[in-house]
Amino acid sequence: MTAPKKEHQEKIADFRNSMADAIERARYFDETTVLTSRGKRVAVLVGMDFYERALAALGEQRVLVDSTAARDVNAARNITES
């Protein structure tokens, strides 16, 4: 049996100020950071090794998205929602 993984929890607003620390914890110490919004757990930052193992365990593949295209889609969503 493996040891429990350390998990940090931060509000999204606070995470913006400590993102580098959270990335360092994920990258070098294999610790996750759970992001919360209004007390609800909404996202998680994990290390790449953990992410790749999770994809393999689930039998899923990743498809890289062009970041420019993603920004264009988000901009279009904002226009249509206004």
Sequence and secondary structure as in RCSB ss.txt:
>XXXX:A:sequence
MTAPKKEHQEKIADFRNSMADAIERARYFDETTVLTSRGKRVAVLVGMDFYERALAALGEQRVLVDSTAARDVNA
ARNITES
>XXXX:A:secstr
      EEEEEHHHHHHHHHHHHHHHHHH  EEEEEETTEEEEEE  HHHHHHHHHHHT       HHHHHHHHH
HHHHHH 
